[in-house]
Amino acid sequence: MIWAVIILALLGVPMFAIFGALAMLAYRAIDIDIAIMIGELTRLTSMPMLQALPMFALAGYLLAGSRASERLLRLTRAAFGWMPGGLAMVTIVTCTFLTAFTGASGVTIVALGGLLLPALLRDGYREKAALGLVTSGGNMGVLFAPSLPLILYAVIAQPISGEVTVDALFRAGILPGLLALLVLCGYGVWAGLHAKIPRRPLELRELGAALWEAKWEIPIPFVVLGSIYSGWLVASEAAVLTAAYVLIVEVIIHREIPVQQLTTIIRDAVLLVGGVLLILGMGMAITNYLIDQEVPQIILNWVGERIQNPLIFLVLLNVFLLLVGCIMDIYTATVVIVPLLAPLATRYGIHPVHLAIIFLANLAIGYSTPPVGMNLFVAAMRLNRPLIKLAAASLALMGLMLAVLVLITYWPALSLVLVK
């Protein structure tokens, strides 16, 4: 029976169905009523943190479906275009912003790829550098609020450690995310200098016009972060406020999304969140089985007998998570891996919030890791380029992100200073 499930997985059956089948087989093997699985889905509705997911997802899809990305592109280009590699920096900042709101860098490639790649090539950037920037430039956006992977990680990890809250992860991701952004922008400057891109003068009139055009989008990060960190709203309330604000701006003020198109956008957001919740519910059912069979304790003892040095454990952890990122999407990996990984990391003295940032950074890099990173396939379809060419173009940025990952891993204060 288990081989049938494996074959179905290889044939592309949705992950929630695979998890559900595995959970039913596991429960049946130890004579547990499979109706408990329904209880897992019901229990999700009582998790306050999960209530933020649908509204933040809706806000992200509304932004992606409007011309907000074009206004943001114009603003960042006016602000940074005069610098060496200005458009490359604009690409990285814009992609990072949209990834933070959609929670998926693949959505960013679909929304911005057709706009940014021709602009980079037109400005004189070499095709390899341009493809790398568009394919991998926004990956680390998952570290910034209100990233859906950050929220989901908190949902999974908080029962294991009360220190892992949405607020703590929002704070913890700021400095590592900014460091990654700075390093990638440095690559953008190098790409501009290497291609000998002529620098444009800073035009204050254009900057002012771009600021005025994007005046309604500029407050969005402050609405999210300010309302949460001021203590005025909790994450779920901030999500509702953000979605309402974006809806008013894009539908009523800018009128870029017709009312009849809202049903399509809402459907896409619901499909994303619904898929995540189904994976989460079925994954939690499997997790409960593993806990009942003391699998985390078995893994803990097995690893503890063979690895004593925390530094070696962190090296192996990064290698393992990079491989996971290649073959699993970030939501599935969070549901499956975190319950097993969190107790193990605690044994080696790794702070649970620090572990969260290590985990998410690895999975973000895995999106573009050759040969099977998900973003490579999305970019191949969106940009109409061969997969091997995109993989080669992403290697330089991959190397830089791996260097940032080393700093995130071995410099815990980078993730924890704002939390503490």
N, C-alpha and C positions, 0 to 999 in steps of 0.2 A: 504493500500500500504506500509506503514511504517513497518507493521508486516512482510511483505514479505522480506523486506531488512534485518530485524533482523534475520529471519530464514536463509537467505542466509549467513549472517555473521557467524552464529553458525555452518553452514555446511562447513565453511572453504573457502568461496569465497574470492579472494584477496582483501586487504584493499582498493586499489585504486578504485576497482569496487564498493565497498560499499560506499566510499566517493563520488564517481561520482553519484551514484544513489540517495544518500541523498541530494547532491547539486541540482540535477535536480528536485527532489520533492520539495525542499525548494524554488527554483526559480519559479517553476510553481505555488506554493501557493501564491506568491506575484506578479505574472504576470511579471516576468523578463525573458527576452530572454535567453534561455540556451546556445546560441552561445557565451555568455560572458565567459563561461567555457573554450572555445577554446582560448580565449584571455589570460586567466590565464596561460595556458601552453606556449603560445607564449611569454608572458612576462618573463618567466623563462630564456629564451635564452639571454635576455639582462642584466642578473644579473652577474656582473664580478666575484663575490665570488663563484658562482656555477661552474664556469669554472675550478676550482681547483679539484672538486670532481672526475671526471673521471680519471684524471692522477694519483692522489694519490691512488685511488682504484686499478688502474692497477699496480702501484708499489707494493702495498700490496699483490696482488694476485701473482705477479711474485716472490716475496720473499717467499710466502707460497708454491709455486709450485716448488721451487728449494731446494737445500740442505743448503740454508743460515741459516735456523734454527738450523741445526746440527752444523754448524761452530760456530754460536753464542753460542750454548750450550757448545761446547768444550771450547770456550774462557772463558765464565763465570765460568765454572767448574774449569778451571785452575786458574782463578783469585780468586775464593771464596771457592773452594772445600776444602781447608785446614782449614777453619773455622768450628766451631760447626754448624751443620745443613747446611753445604755448599751446598749440592745438592738441598735442599729445597729452599735456596736463589736463586740458579741458576734457578730453575723452575719458581719462581715468577718473576725474572728479565726478563727471556726469554719470558715468556707469556705476560708480560706487554709490552715489545718491539713490539712483533708481533701484539698485539691488537691495539697499537697506529697506526700501519701502515694499518691494515686491517679494523679498525673501528668496529670490531665485535669480542667479545671474544669467540663466538661460532666457528668462523673460526679458532681461535687459538687452541681450544680444538681438532678440527678435524685434524689440521696440526701437533700438537705436542703431543696430548694425547697418541697415540700409542708408542711414543718414550720416553716420560718422565715417565709415570706410571711404566713400567717394570724396568726402571733405579732406581727409588725410592724404589721399592719393593726389587730389587736386593741388594741395599745398606743397607737394613735392616729397612727402615721406616715402621711404622705400616700402614696397608692398609687404615684405616680411615683417617689418616693424609695425606697420599699420594693422595687419591681420592679428598679430600678437596682442596689440593694445585693445582691439575691439573684442577679441575672444576671451582674454584673461584680465583685462584692466579693472573690471568691477567685482572680481571674485570676493575680495575682502570686505565688501559691503555687508556681508552677513554678520560682521562684528558690531555694526552700528545699529542703535535703536531706530525704528521699532522692528528690527529683523524678526521674522517669524521663527527661524531656527533658534534664536535666543530664547524666545518665549516657550517654545516646545521643550527645549533642554531644561528650563526651569520647572516645567510641569513634570517631567520624568524624574529629575534629580532631587526635587525638594522633599519627597517622602524619605529619601535616603539620607539627605543632609538638609536641615532647615536653613542653612546659610545660603543655599542656592535659591534666591528669589529673582523675580523679573527685574526688580529695581537694582539688585546687586549685579546682575549680568549686564544690564544696560550701562551701568557705570564701568564695569570691568572691561568692556569692549572698546571704550573710547580711546585710551592711549595706545593699545596695540593696533587698533584700526588706523589711527592717525600716523603711527610709525610706518605701517605698510603703505599708506597713502603717500607719505613723504618719500619713501624709497622708490616706489613706482613712478612718482612724478620726476624723481632724479633720473630714472631711465628715460622718461619722456624727453627731458632736457638733452640727454646724451643723444637720443635718436634724432632730435631736431638739429643738433650741432653736426652730427655725423652725416646727415643728408644735406647739410648746408642750407637749411630753410631760411629764407630772408625774414628778418624780424620786422614786425609791423609796429609803427609808433603807437603809443598809448593815446587813444582818442577819448577825452573826457566826455565829449558830447555823446558818443556811442555808448559809453559806460552808463551815463545817466539815462539814456533812452532804454538800454537793456534793463537797468534797475527798475525803471518805471513799468516796463512791459511785464516784468516778473514780480511785481510788487505783491501780488496775491499769493504766489508760491513761496516767496522768501520766508514768511512767518511759519510755514508748516513745521520745520524741525523744532522751532521754539514752542509751538503749540504742544507738540508731543513731549519734549524733554522738560520744558518749563512747568507744565501742569503736573508731571509726575514728581520731579525733584523738589518742587516747592511744597509738596505734600497736599496740594489742592485737590488732586484726583489720584485714584489708583489706576493701574495700567488699563483695566477694562473700560473705565470711564474715559480715560484719555483716548482710547481707541475709537470710541463712539464719537467723541468730539472731533477727532481728526477726520474720520470718515464723513461726518456731517459738513465740516468745513470744506473739504476737498470737493464734495458733491455740490455744494452751493457755488464754489468758485468755478468749477469746470462746466457745470450744467447750466447754471443761472446767470453767472456774471460773464464768463467767456462764451458760453453757448456753443462749445466745441463738441459736446456730446449730446446728440438729440435724445429726447426723452425715450423714444422707442428703442434706442440702442442700449439703454440702461439694462434692459432685460438680459442682453447678451453679456454685458460686463458683469452683472450680478451672478449670472449663471457660471461664468468662468471662475469667479472668486469662490462661489459655493462648491464647484467641482474640486478646486484646489483644497479648500478647508475640509470638505467632506472626505476626500481621499486621505488627507492627513489624519482625520479623526478615526476613520476605519482602520488604517494601519496602526494607529495608536491603541485602539480598543483591542484588536486582535493580538498586537504585540504585547500588551499588558497581560493578556490571557496566557501567552507563552511564558512571560516573565514569572507569573504566579506559579506556573508548573515547575519552572526551573528552581525557584526559591523553595517550593515544597520538596523537591528532590535534592536540595542543598547543593545545587550545581555551583553557585558563586563561592561557597565555602571550599568545594573541591578544587576549583580553579585557584582560589586564594592560596590554598596549601601547596598545590603543585608548583605554582610560580614562586612562592616564597621559599621553597626548598632549593630552587635552582638559581634564583637571582636575589642577591642580598644588597647590591649597590643601587641606590635610587637613581643615580645618573645613567647606569646601564638600562634600568627599567624605562626611563624616559626616552632613551634612544630607540629601544624596541617598540615602545608605545607609538612613537611617531611613525616608524616604518609600517607598523600594523595599521594605523589609522589612514595613512596615505593609500595603502592597498584597499582598505574599505571604501575610501572616497572614490576610488576608480570604479568600483563595481556596484555601489549602492548610492541612491540619492540621500541627501542629508537628513530627510525626515525619517526614512526607514532605518538608517544607521543609528540615529539618535534613540529610537524606540528599542532597537535590538541590542545595541552595544552598551549604552550608558548604564543600565541596571547591573551588568556584569562587571563593567570597568570601574565604576565609582568605589565600591568597597575595596577593590584591589589597589587603587591609587591612594586611598586613605592609609593603607598599611605602610606605604612608602613615604608618608608624611606630605603628600601633595594636597594643597588646599583645594577643596571641592570647586570653588569659583575659578581658581587658576586652571584646574583640569578642564572646566567648561570652555575656556578660551583656547586652550591647547587643542581640544577636540574639534571645535568649530573652525579654527584656523586650518587644521589638517584637512577637514572635509571640504573647505573652500578651495584649497589647493588641488585636492583630488578631482574637482570639477573639470580641470583642464589638464590632468596628468595623462600623457600618452600611455598606452594606446587606446584606452577605452573611456576617457573622461567624458562626462555627459555634454559639457559645453562644446567639445570638439564636434560632436554630431549635430548639435543645434546650429553651430556656426557654419558647418559644411552645407546644411540645407538653406540657411538664411543668406549666406554670402556667396553661395554657389562656387565653392573652392574645394579642392581635394582634401580629404581628411589628413593625409600625410603632410601636406603643405601647412595646414593649420597647426598640427602637432609640432612641426619644426619651428614655426613662427612663435609658438608659446614657450619654447624652452628658455629663452632669456628671462622672461618674466617669472617663469617657474623657479629658476635659480634664485632670483631676488626674493621671491616669496618664501622659499625654503630658508634663506638667510634670516628673514624676519621671524620665521617659525622657530629657529634656534634661539633667537633673543627672547621670544615669548616663552619658550619652554624653560630656559635656564635663568631667566630674570623674572621671578615671580612678582616682584614689586611693580613691574610694568602693568600687570593686570589687577593688582590688589590695592595699590596706593589710594585710588579714588573710592574703593569700597570701604576701606578701613577708616 
